[in-house]
Each structure stands twice: as C-alpha cells, then as structure tokens.
Amino acid sequence: MGCDGGTIPRRDELVRVKQKPEQKDKDAEREFRWLHCALTQQRLQEPIAMCTMGRLYSKQSVIERLLEKEKMPDSAAHVRSLKDIKTLQLTPNPAFTEEDKTEGLLDTRHAPYICKLIGLEMSGKFRFVALWSCGCVLSERALKQIKGNQASTCPLCLQPYSVEDVIVLNGNDDDLELMKVKCEMRAAKRKSAKKDKKDAKKTEVSVKSEPTNEVATTLSKEEKPSTSSGATNGHKLKMVANPKRLGAVNAMQDPEMKRLKTDFSVAKDPKASDVYKSLFTTHKTDKEQERAHWITYNPFYN
C-alpha cells in the first residue's frame, strides 16, 4: 500500500519532530531600525533625532509624546525631556530617489543618507556614529581614519568633542552598555562644570569686593590725616580765639566799658568828681533848677 515505484520516505515524514522556532530576518530587522522611528514604528520624518542609546526617532513624534505626557515604551523609557535627545545633522544621498522608498531590502536600493566624508550609505551595513556635542553623523570608518590628526574636533563642523560624545547609532548589546556608561560620564561632567561655574562666580564676587574694601581702607587712611589736620587747625583756632574771648570778658569788666551800658549813671559813679557830675542832667542841682537846660532836651516837658 503506497510507496510504490521505489519511493523512500524521510524520517521527518514518518516521525513527528519538534518544530524549530521561526527565526528573524536580520536584514529586514536592520532595515526597519534604520528607516523607522523607534517610538512610533512609523517611517522616519525629518528632523531626525537620536537618544543617548543611539536609537533613531522622528523629533516631532517625541515632542508630541512628551507634551501629551504619555508613557514611553521600555525601549525609550530613558527619554524624559528634550535634553535626552539630539537632533542629527544628516547628509542626503544624491542617488536616493522616489523609487527607493518602495518596499524592499536596502541591499537592492539606495539609503536616504550617506557619510559626507567617504560616501558610505547609512543602510546599516556599515557602522555609523553621531557626536552628541554637535549632532553630526559620519561613518565609524571615517572617524577612525581622521582620529589621528583631529582627535578632539568634529571633521564636519570643527566643533570640539570628547570620547563620551561619540554615540553608536543602532548598536548591538555591547554598544548599548557602552552608551550607558558614556551617558553617566556626560552627566557627571555637566555637574562638575556647573559646580566650577558657581565657584568661579563666587571667586569673581569676592575679587570684586576685595578692591572695594581696599579702596575704602585707602580712603579712610587718606582722610585720617586730613581729619587730624582739621582737628589741629580747629584747636589752633580755639587757642587763638580763647585770648580774644578772655580779652573781651576783661574789657566788659573794665569800668570804662561799664559806662557804655544803658543802665550806667554818672551820678552813681563813685570815682567821678562832683564837678564832673554837675555837667550832666542827672545831677540833683539840674533836677531842682527852674530854668531850662543849656542843651536842646528839656526834661520839664515830660
């Protein structure tokens, strides 16, 4: 029954064996990561940004998600604000056309972006890096070739960068662990920079206050001699004025000066003679006489 004609069945046709799990298509997965947003799974739209882990996003999608305060997926849980993403400076591929936007593997069509230095297409077949300091994107091969000459300057915009600023785009698991370490290094560097800035401000304020104190001290020192000289001059004036004051007091006590006072009367002066007193109307003989005085003033008309 059956198997006529010399047909030999295989073991998997006769015995039920365990099915192998379906394997992922690595090329399709690679294409998806380089052409689609890691947040919305939609095709990337400019401006394109990256996170600290090197994943690609449509910046507009990230902004909308942050404004709506929706929960981020696990792959983007570290994106909490716009400070956690960086806008990329990409170089368009001149060979990329509308036909290349159709479905299909990147092996059979052109990538939308290339490395500006050596012309490699950013399709995922070659490793690409981005600089967190400026956002410029270039291939890892180009960065290694020029690293000996310009180790701390971006070859595209000439902006300085450090080792922790180099981010691998769509890296593997080992690259992700390295990106976490670099993220912590940048955070520590920012904190130290803020601390140094505060210390510099405090130092500047103290330096500004010290000359002010020195000027005040100098002015006070300069004013002290003038003050002492002023006091000396005042003391001299007092010394000069004191004898005059004493002379005035003595003059007021002089009998001749007393005669100038309004309440002074010659008739009451014990030193004046009777003949001298008779010359004045205050004398008793003049008060008792009946004829007028020889002077113009006549006391009888009072």
SVG drawing of the C-alpha trace seen along z (x, -y; Angstrom):
<svg xmlns="http://www.w3.org/2000/svg" viewBox="-2 -180 50 182">
<polyline fill="none" stroke="black" stroke-width="0.4" points="0.0,0.0 1.7,-3.2 5.3,-3.8 5.2,-2.1 7.7,-2.7 10.8,-2.7 10.0,-5.9 12.0,-6.1 10.3,-8.3 12.4,-10.5 12.3,-10.3 10.6,-13.7 7.9,-12.4 7.2,-9.4 8.0,-10.7 6.6,-13.9 9.6,-16.0 9.7,-19.3 9.4,-22.3 12.2,-24.9 11.3,-28.4 10.8,-30.9 14.0,-32.9 14.0,-36.6 15.0,-38.0 18.1,-40.0 18.2,-42.0 14.5,-43.1 15.1,-43.9 18.1,-46.0 16.2,-47.9 13.3,-48.6 15.6,-50.1 17.3,-52.4 14.2,-53.6 11.6,-53.8 11.1,-55.7 11.8,-53.6 8.9,-55.3 6.0,-55.2 7.3,-52.5 6.4,-54.9 8.8,-55.9 11.4,-58.5 10.4,-62.1 12.8,-65.0 14.1,-66.4 15.5,-63.1 16.9,-62.8 18.7,-60.2 18.6,-59.3 21.5,-58.6 21.3,-54.9 21.8,-55.7 18.2,-54.9 16.6,-57.0 13.4,-59.0 11.2,-61.4 11.6,-64.5 8.0,-65.6 6.8,-62.3 8.9,-62.6 7.7,-66.2 4.1,-65.1 4.5,-62.2 6.2,-64.4 3.5,-67.1 0.8,-64.5 2.7,-63.0 2.1,-59.5 4.1,-56.7 7.1,-55.9 7.8,-52.3 10.5,-50.3 13.0,-51.0 12.6,-54.7 11.9,-55.0 15.1,-57.0 13.7,-59.8 12.1,-62.1 12.7,-65.6 14.2,-67.1 17.5,-67.2 17.6,-63.4 17.6,-63.6 19.8,-65.3 18.9,-66.5 21.1,-64.9 22.9,-66.7 22.4,-64.2 23.8,-64.3 21.2,-63.4 22.2,-60.7 22.1,-62.2 21.4,-58.7 18.3,-58.3 15.1,-58.6 11.4,-58.1 11.7,-54.5 13.9,-53.7 11.1,-54.4 9.2,-51.3 9.2,-48.2 12.3,-46.0 15.6,-45.4 18.3,-48.1 20.6,-45.7 18.7,-46.3 18.2,-50.1 19.9,-53.2 19.8,-54.6 18.4,-58.1 21.6,-59.3 25.4,-58.9 28.6,-59.7 29.8,-63.1 33.5,-62.2 33.8,-58.9 30.4,-58.4 29.3,-55.2 25.5,-54.8 23.8,-54.7 21.9,-51.5 23.0,-49.5 25.7,-47.5 28.3,-49.9 28.6,-51.2 27.7,-54.9 28.3,-57.2 27.0,-60.6 28.6,-63.2 26.4,-64.4 28.2,-67.7 27.1,-68.9 24.8,-66.2 26.9,-65.5 26.7,-62.0 29.5,-60.1 30.7,-56.5 32.9,-54.9 35.5,-54.1 35.9,-57.8 36.2,-58.8 38.9,-56.2 40.8,-57.4 41.0,-61.0 41.2,-60.4 45.0,-60.5 45.0,-64.1 41.9,-65.6 41.1,-63.6 39.0,-66.2 37.5,-68.2 34.5,-67.3 35.7,-66.9 32.4,-68.4 31.7,-71.4 35.1,-71.7 33.4,-71.8 35.4,-70.1 34.1,-66.9 35.3,-64.3 35.3,-60.5 31.9,-60.2 30.3,-62.3 30.7,-59.5 27.3,-57.7 27.0,-54.5 23.7,-54.5 21.6,-51.4 24.4,-49.5 24.4,-45.9 24.0,-44.9 27.7,-45.7 27.3,-49.1 24.2,-49.8 26.2,-49.0 28.9,-51.4 26.4,-54.1 25.0,-53.9 28.5,-54.4 29.1,-57.4 25.7,-58.9 26.8,-58.7 30.1,-60.3 28.4,-63.2 26.1,-63.7 29.0,-63.8 30.8,-66.2 27.8,-68.6 27.6,-68.6 31.3,-69.3 31.0,-72.1 28.1,-73.7 30.0,-73.5 33.1,-75.1 30.9,-77.8 29.4,-78.6 32.8,-78.6 34.1,-80.9 31.2,-83.3 31.9,-83.2 35.5,-83.9 34.7,-86.8 32.3,-88.3 35.0,-88.0 37.6,-89.6 35.3,-92.5 34.6,-93.1 38.2,-93.0 39.3,-96.0 36.3,-97.9 37.4,-97.2 41.0,-98.2 39.7,-101.5 37.6,-102.2 40.6,-101.4 42.8,-103.7 40.3,-106.5 39.9,-106.1 43.7,-106.3 43.8,-109.3 41.0,-111.0 42.5,-110.4 45.4,-112.9 43.0,-115.5 40.7,-114.9 43.6,-115.2 44.8,-118.3 41.3,-119.7 41.2,-119.0 44.6,-120.6 43.5,-123.7 40.3,-123.8 42.4,-123.5 44.7,-126.3 41.7,-128.5 40.3,-127.8 43.7,-128.7 43.7,-131.9 40.1,-132.7 40.5,-132.0 42.7,-135.0 40.4,-137.3 37.5,-135.9 39.3,-136.4 40.2,-140.0 36.6,-140.7 35.5,-139.4 38.1,-141.6 37.0,-144.6 33.4,-144.1 34.6,-144.1 36.5,-147.4 34.8,-150.5 35.1,-152.4 33.2,-149.7 30.5,-149.7 29.8,-153.4 28.7,-152.4 25.9,-150.3 22.3,-151.8 21.8,-151.4 25.0,-153.2 24.6,-156.6 27.4,-159.1 25.7,-160.2 26.2,-156.8 29.9,-156.5 32.0,-156.7 35.1,-157.6 33.6,-160.7 34.0,-164.1 31.1,-166.3 32.1,-168.9 32.1,-166.3 28.7,-165.0 27.2,-168.5 27.8,-168.6 25.0,-166.0 21.3,-166.4 21.2,-163.6 22.8,-165.8 20.5,-166.9 21.1,-170.6 19.9,-170.3 16.8,-168.4 15.8,-171.2 16.5,-174.3 13.6,-176.2 15.3,-177.5 15.8,-175.3 18.8,-173.3 21.5,-174.6 21.0,-171.5 18.2,-171.0 16.5,-168.4 14.3,-169.8 13.1,-167.4 10.4,-169.8 8.3,-168.9 8.0,-165.3"/>
</svg>
